[in-house]
Amino acid sequence: MGPTQILRYSQNYCAGELILKITTAGFIAAIEDDRENHRYRLLHALVRADGIGEWAQALDEAISGTASQHLANSVTDARRTLTERVGRGSWQQEAVRNLHEVLVGIHDGAQPIGEKVQLRAWFQMFAELRNKTRGHGALTPATCVKLAPRLDASIRSLSQNNPIFQLSWAYIHRNLSGKYRVVEIGGDSVPFAKLKSSAAASGENYVAGIYLWADGFRRVELLHTDLDASDYFVPNGAFRNGSYELHSLVSDSRLKGDASPYLAAASERPPSETEGKGELDIQGRVFTNLPATTASYVRRPNLESEVRAALMNDRHPIVTLVGRGGIGKTSVALTVLREIAKTDRYDVIVWFSARDIDLMMSGAKQVQPRVLTDKDIAEEYRALIGGPIEGPAGKISPTASMAEHLRKSPLGSTLFVFDNFETVRSPVDLFQWIDTNIRLPNKAVITSRFREFKADYPIEVFGMEREEAEALVAQTALALGIETLVGRKERDLIIEDSNGHPYVIKIVLGEIANAGAFSKPSNLIARKEDILDALFERTYANLSPIAARIFLTLSGWRSLVPQLAVEAVLLRHGSGDGDPETGIDQLVRMSLIERTTAGDDADFLEVPLAAALFCRRKLEVSPLRAVIESDIRFLQDIGATAASGLKDGVRPRVEAFFRKAARRMNAGASMEELRPLLEFLAQRFPPGCFCRN
């Protein structure tokens, strides 16, 4: 019995640590996003934690500290199980007392426990046990034999009854077709069943990982596994050089974790420069809390006119400005709104900001979002306009009150503005709430990097027009004192490489000013990885698998590429990997690629330089890299297309591909690899076009 109990004692130490870390990871995953970033602060600390005591402290904060106020409602019972005081006869009491007996057997100075205990004490006690064991060296065999039954009983009781383990857990992975592979880990499988349906393929995108169901799918960032969920890894410190250690307490294997999501400071963040003012005041002919506009804004007449017309008319209750990060959506909106404030169309304009990153000349700066949920928005609205907190029937819900004002405001015609909509906790749900309640003459205007909802009037915001971009270059160069470094040739190159993106133009000019010499803009942009991440990471994370693959493919070879060719190249892998046309439409809708129609009505696709530079870094670490590079070679066979060649349409490109294919086969190459592409192009291209010599 001795050696067996010694082994069991050692195994139970590993099991206890795994229970502590999984429990902590689960509760942290169930913390909702909030303005103070409670969940991120805990994640930030634990990927750096070198001791188990920090995990126990994080669990305490999650279930009884300020972070616990933001736990999902469905884990309320689990939290109560850990925090309520219970007496003898309960499994919690049994688990805690058994572990306490083990601790006393090792450490004479262990604090006594009372008649009633909280289960959360188990986790602090286990951390103390681990630290005392390590501090006093290896235990004697006799001690292990004596304490093994108690430790075994405590671990067994907690593993069988732990409330967080009773929830639904699964590992999910989305393939290129958009369908999810679900590996159930524990709890009720019903919540994850809908991910197995065909409807899920067109639904929300969840990155591969372990998820917990708690009023929605919550990614458990601190727990990792493989495709078969056969081994589990948790952070184990060693945070350095952009990575941290992941350790399996099951197999003792070790991996490197990507630390990039946890590099931003966890301290309290400053407010955004575009956060609305704290009170309504008179501007023009309206009451509003609009933030100040930047003095460096360059007017964009055509875009401003389109936005102004949409907001002034008596149609379109919801107007959405959609475009890439830094493209100028907020600046355009503020400029137009200040002009509208001088008219009598609205009586009130209310500005809500969910912005969490300010794009500044010095780089991307993390800021604290003002609102994230309908509740935050409603409370902010009540603070701005005032109004009773209680009525005859009791407390008045801020959300219900604002919903009434969306329908018919006692303040008069009101324009509700929601800036950085993609940052709110659930954009689709919040949009549905707004759409359900908004009624003319009231309107809502949204700015967002992507648009995963309908029933609005979308206005796409692209790069600046040529004259606008020239004015921005001249104005910024003058402000930086580098007019002599930026002549016409340099200006044209900056505009071309930036695709008229105003923020990218400013960053390039700022880098030229810092260096005191002109450098190729593409090289300057490529070095600003933090800015590229700020501009594109959030949008990229929301792409479907097929859209992400197309983005990776097009970014690997920057040229105008016929959409027909992209579809053909992807379909050569088989028809079960998703619809390329749907993926392309998503990329266009999210402003990651641009689609241009040629003279023969054929569509051509191109990725802006900044987006392509961001995506090439993704390609370097993509598991699909070899396949995508093969696809790129096929696209290169079709040949590059310059903007000047669009008038000729797609025909010259397809003819060139068929000629290359013929030469390959004449040289002895197998037709099997080319057959799917040739058949697809032949079916899609007008009959008889290949009959010429």
Residue pairs with C-beta under 8 A, 6 or more apart in sequence:
1 145
2 141
2 145
5 144
5 145
5 148
5 149
6 141
6 144
6 145
6 148
8 148
8 152
9 139
9 144
9 145
9 147
9 148
9 151
9 152
10 144
12 148
12 151
12 152
12 155
13 130
13 133
13 151
14 249
14 250
15 155
15 159
15 249
16 126
16 129
16 130
16 151
16 155
17 52
17 126
17 130
17 249
18 232
18 234
18 249
18 250
19 155
19 158
19 159
19 162
20 52
20 55
20 56
20 59
20 123
20 126
20 127
21 52
21 55
21 222
21 223
21 234
21 249
22 164
22 165
22 223
22 232
22 234
23 59
23 123
23 162
23 164
23 165
24 46
24 55
24 56
24 58
24 59
24 62
24 123
24 222
25 220
25 221
25 222
25 223
25 234
26 164
26 167
26 169
26 212
26 220
26 223
27 59
27 62
27 63
27 71
27 75
27 78
27 79
27 164
28 39
28 42
28 43
28 46
28 58
28 62
28 221
28 222
29 39
29 212
29 214
29 218
29 219
29 220
29 221
29 222
30 71
30 72
30 74
30 75
30 212
30 214
30 218
31 38
31 39
31 42
31 62
31 67
31 70
31 71
31 72
32 39
32 70
32 71
32 72
32 373
32 425
33 39
33 372
33 425
34 70
34 372
35 368
35 369
35 370
35 371
35 372
35 376
36 66
36 268
36 368
37 266
37 269
37 368
38 66
38 67
38 70
39 67
39 70
40 262
40 264
40 266
41 67
41 266
42 58
42 61
42 62
42 67
43 221
43 222
43 261
43 262
44 262
44 264
44 266
45 54
45 58
45 266
46 54
46 55
46 58
46 222
46 235
47 222
47 235
47 239
47 244
47 257
47 259
47 262
48 237
48 239
48 244
48 262
49 55
49 58
49 235
49 237
50 237
50 238
51 127
51 131
51 237
52 126
52 127
52 130
52 131
53 127
53 128
53 131
55 123
55 127
56 123
56 124
56 126
56 127
59 120
59 123
60 120
60 123
60 124
61 67
61 68
62 68
62 71
63 71
63 79
63 82
63 83
63 120
64 83
64 120
68 79
71 79
72 214
72 215
72 216
72 218
73 215
74 167
74 213
74 214
74 215
75 164
75 167
75 214
77 163
78 163
78 164
78 166
78 167
81 92
81 119
81 163
82 118
82 119
82 120
82 163
83 118
83 119
83 120
84 118
85 116
85 117
85 118
86 92
86 93
86 116
86 117
86 118
86 119
87 93
87 115
87 116
88 115
91 157
91 161
92 117
92 118
92 119
92 122
92 161
93 116
93 117
94 153
94 154
94 157
95 119
95 122
95 154
95 157
95 158
95 161
96 113
96 117
96 119
96 121
96 122
96 125
96 154
97 113
97 117
98 150
98 151
98 153
98 154
98 157
99 122
99 125
99 126
99 129
99 150
99 151
99 154
100 110
100 113
100 125
101 147
101 150
102 129
102 147
102 150
102 151
102 154
103 110
103 125
103 128
103 129
103 132
104 110
105 143
105 146
105 147
105 150
106 129
106 132
106 133
106 136
106 139
106 143
106 147
107 128
107 129
107 132
107 136
110 128
113 121
122 154
122 158
133 139
139 147
159 165
165 186
165 187
166 186
166 187
167 186
167 187
167 212
167 213
167 214
168 186
168 187
168 188
168 189
168 190
168 191
168 192
168 212
168 213
169 184
169 185
169 186
169 187
169 210
169 211
169 212
169 213
169 220
170 182
170 183
170 184
170 185
170 189
170 192
170 210
170 211
171 182
171 183
171 185
171 208
171 209
171 210
171 211
171 225
171 227
171 229
172 180
172 181
172 182
172 183
172 192
172 195
172 206
172 208
172 209
172 211
172 217
173 180
173 181
173 208
173 227
174 180
174 181
174 205
174 206
174 207
174 208
174 544
174 545
175 181
175 545
175 577
176 545
176 546
176 549
176 577
176 578
177 201
177 545
177 546
177 576
177 577
177 578
178 200
178 201
178 202
178 544
178 545
178 546
178 578
179 196
179 198
179 200
179 201
180 195
180 196
180 200
180 206
181 227
182 192
182 195
182 196
183 227
183 228
183 229
184 192
185 210
185 229
187 213
188 213
191 213
191 217
192 211
192 213
194 200
195 206
201 578
202 582
204 428
204 452
205 541
205 542
205 543
205 544
205 545
206 217
206 219
207 219
207 541
209 219
209 220
209 221
209 224
210 219
210 220
210 223
210 224
210 225
210 229
211 217
211 218
211 219
211 220
212 218
212 220
216 426
221 261
222 234
222 235
223 232
223 233
223 234
224 232
224 233
224 234
224 246
224 255
224 257
225 231
225 232
225 233
231 248
231 250
231 251
231 253
232 248
232 249
232 250
233 246
233 247
233 248
233 253
233 255
233 257
234 246
234 247
234 248
234 249
235 244
235 245
235 246
235 247
235 257
236 244
236 245
236 246
236 247
236 254
237 244
237 245
238 244
238 245
239 259
242 258
242 259
242 260
242 263
243 256
243 257
243 258
243 259
244 256
244 257
244 259
245 254
245 255
245 256
245 257
246 254
246 255
246 256
246 257
247 253
247 254
248 254
260 533
264 366
265 366
268 368
269 356
269 366
269 367
269 368
270 365
270 367
270 368
271 367
271 368
271 370
272 353
272 355
272 356
272 358
272 367
272 368
272 369
272 370
273 291
273 358
273 360
273 367
274 291
274 330
274 334
274 353
274 355
274 358
274 419
275 291
275 353
275 355
275 367
275 370
276 289
276 290
276 291
276 350
276 351
276 352
276 353
276 370
276 380
277 289
277 290
277 291
277 351
278 289
278 383
278 384
279 289
279 384
280 287
280 288
280 289
280 348
280 350
280 384
280 385
281 287
281 288
281 289
283 290
283 338
283 341
284 338
284 341
284 342
284 343
285 341
285 342
285 343
285 344
286 341
286 346
286 347
286 348
286 349
287 347
287 348
287 349
287 411
288 337
288 341
288 348
288 349
288 350
288 351
289 350
289 351
289 384
290 334
290 337
290 338
290 341
290 349
290 351
291 334
291 351
291 353
293 331
293 334
293 335
293 338
294 331
296 475
296 476
296 479
297 331
297 335
298 464
298 468
298 471
298 472
298 475
298 502
299 335
299 468
300 328
300 332
300 464
300 465
300 468
302 465
303 332
303 459
303 461
304 332
304 335
304 336
304 339
306 459
307 319
307 321
307 332
307 333
307 336
307 459
308 336
308 339
308 340
310 316
310 319
310 457
310 459
311 319
311 336
311 337
311 340
311 345
311 415
311 443
311 445
312 340
312 343
312 345
314 440
314 441
315 440
315 457
316 443
316 456
316 457
317 435
317 438
317 439
317 440
317 442
317 443
317 444
318 431
318 434
318 435
318 438
318 443
318 444
318 445
318 446
318 455
318 456
318 457
319 443
319 444
319 445
319 446
319 456
319 457
319 459
320 421
320 445
320 446
320 447
320 448
320 451
320 456
320 457
320 458
320 459
321 329
321 332
321 333
321 445
321 446
321 447
321 448
321 459
321 461
322 329
322 447
322 448
322 449
322 450
322 451
322 458
322 459
322 460
322 461
322 589
322 591
323 329
323 449
323 460
323 461
323 462
323 591
324 449
324 501
324 535
324 536
324 539
324 591
324 592
324 608
324 611
325 357
325 359
325 449
325 503
325 534
325 535
325 536
325 538
325 539
326 359
326 501
326 502
326 503
326 504
326 534
326 535
327 461
327 462
327 463
327 501
327 502
327 503
327 591
328 461
328 464
328 502
328 503
329 447
329 448
329 461
330 355
330 419
330 420
330 447
331 502
332 461
333 417
333 419
333 445
333 447
337 349
337 351
337 415
337 417
337 445
340 346
340 349
340 415
341 349
345 413
346 412
346 413
346 414
346 415
347 411
347 412
347 413
347 414
348 385
348 409
348 411
348 412
348 413
348 414
348 415
349 414
349 415
349 417
350 381
350 384
350 414
350 415
350 416
350 417
351 417
351 419
352 370
352 371
352 377
352 380
352 381
352 416
352 417
352 418
352 419
353 369
353 370
353 371
353 419
353 420
354 369
354 370
354 371
354 372
354 418
354 419
354 420
354 421
354 423
354 424
355 367
355 369
355 370
355 419
355 420
355 423
356 366
356 367
356 368
356 369
356 420
356 423
357 364
357 365
357 366
357 367
357 534
358 364
358 365
358 367
359 503
359 531
359 534
359 535
361 506
361 507
361 510
362 510
363 528
363 530
363 531
364 530
364 531
364 533
364 534
364 535
369 420
369 423
370 376
370 380
371 377
371 380
371 424
372 423
372 424
372 425
373 424
373 425
373 426
373 430
374 399
374 429
374 430
374 433
375 398
375 399
377 402
377 418
377 430
378 397
378 398
378 399
378 401
378 402
379 398
381 398
381 402
381 405
382 398
382 401
382 402
385 405
385 411
387 396
387 401
388 396
389 395
389 396
390 396
403 433
403 436
403 437
405 411
405 414
405 442
406 416
406 434
406 437
406 438
406 439
406 442
406 444
407 437
407 438
407 439
407 442
408 439
408 442
409 442
413 441
413 442
414 442
415 442
415 443
415 444
415 445
416 434
416 438
416 442
416 443
416 444
416 445
417 444
417 445
418 424
418 430
418 434
418 444
418 445
418 446
418 447
419 447
420 447
420 448
421 427
421 430
421 431
421 446
421 447
421 448
422 448
422 449
422 450
422 538
422 539
422 542
423 538
424 430
427 448
427 452
427 453
428 452
428 453
431 446
431 453
431 456
432 453
434 444
435 453
435 455
435 456
438 444
446 456
449 538
449 539
449 590
449 591
450 539
450 542
450 589
450 590
450 591
451 458
451 589
451 590
452 542
460 591
461 591
462 500
462 591
462 594
463 469
463 498
463 499
463 500
463 501
463 502
463 608
464 472
464 500
464 501
464 502
464 505
465 500
466 495
466 500
468 500
469 495
469 498
469 500
469 502
469 505
470 491
470 495
472 502
472 505
472 506
473 486
473 491
473 494
473 495
473 505
473 509
474 483
474 491
476 505
476 506
476 509
477 483
477 485
477 486
477 509
480 509
480 510
480 512
480 513
481 513
482 509
482 512
482 513
485 512
485 516
485 517
485 518
486 494
486 509
486 512
486 518
490 518
493 520
493 521
494 505
494 508
494 509
494 521
495 505
497 508
497 520
497 521
497 522
497 525
497 609
498 504
498 505
498 508
498 521
498 525
498 609
498 610
499 594
499 608
499 609
499 610
501 608
501 610
503 535
504 525
504 535
504 610
507 524
507 525
507 528
507 531
508 521
508 524
508 525
511 519
511 524
511 527
511 528
512 518
512 519
512 524
522 609
522 613
525 532
525 609
525 610
525 613
526 613
529 617
532 610
532 613
532 614
532 617
533 614
535 610
535 611
535 614
536 592
536 610
536 611
536 614
536 615
537 614
539 590
539 591
539 592
540 548
540 551
540 592
540 614
540 615
540 618
542 590
543 551
543 586
543 587
543 590
543 592
544 578
544 582
544 583
544 586
545 578
546 570
546 577
546 578
546 579
546 580
546 582
546 583
547 582
547 583
547 584
547 586
547 587
549 570
549 583
549 624
549 628
550 566
550 570
550 580
550 583
550 584
550 587
550 593
551 587
551 592
551 593
551 607
551 611
551 615
552 615
552 618
552 619
552 622
552 624
552 628
553 566
553 569
553 570
553 628
553 631
553 632
553 635
554 561
554 566
554 593
554 605
554 606
554 607
554 612
555 607
555 611
555 612
555 614
555 615
555 616
555 619
556 616
556 619
556 628
556 629
556 632
557 632
557 635
557 636
558 606
558 607
558 609
558 612
559 606
559 635
559 640
559 641
560 596
560 604
560 605
560 606
560 640
560 641
560 642
560 643
560 645
560 646
561 604
561 605
561 606
561 635
561 638
561 641
562 602
562 603
562 604
562 605
562 638
562 641
562 650
562 653
562 654
563 581
563 584
563 595
563 602
563 603
563 604
563 605
564 602
564 603
564 650
564 654
564 681
564 684
564 685
565 634
565 635
565 638
565 650
565 653
565 654
565 657
566 580
566 584
566 605
566 635
567 580
567 581
567 584
567 680
567 684
568 676
568 677
568 680
568 681
568 684
569 631
569 634
569 635
569 677
570 577
570 580
570 631
571 580
571 676
571 680
572 634
572 673
572 676
572 677
572 680
573 627
584 593
584 595
584 605
587 593
588 594
588 595
592 607
592 611
593 605
593 606
593 607
593 608
593 611
594 605
594 606
594 607
594 608
595 603
595 604
595 605
596 603
596 604
596 605
596 606
596 643
596 646
597 603
597 604
598 604
598 646
598 647
598 648
598 649
598 650
599 646
599 647
599 648
599 649
600 648
600 649
600 650
600 651
601 649
602 649
602 650
604 641
604 646
604 650
607 615
619 625
619 628
622 628
634 677
637 656
637 657
637 660
637 661
638 653
638 654
638 656
638 657
639 652
639 653
639 656
639 657
641 653
645 652
650 685
651 685
651 689
654 681
654 685
654 689
655 689
655 690
657 677
657 681
658 678
658 681
658 690
661 674
661 677
661 678
664 674
665 671
665 674
682 690
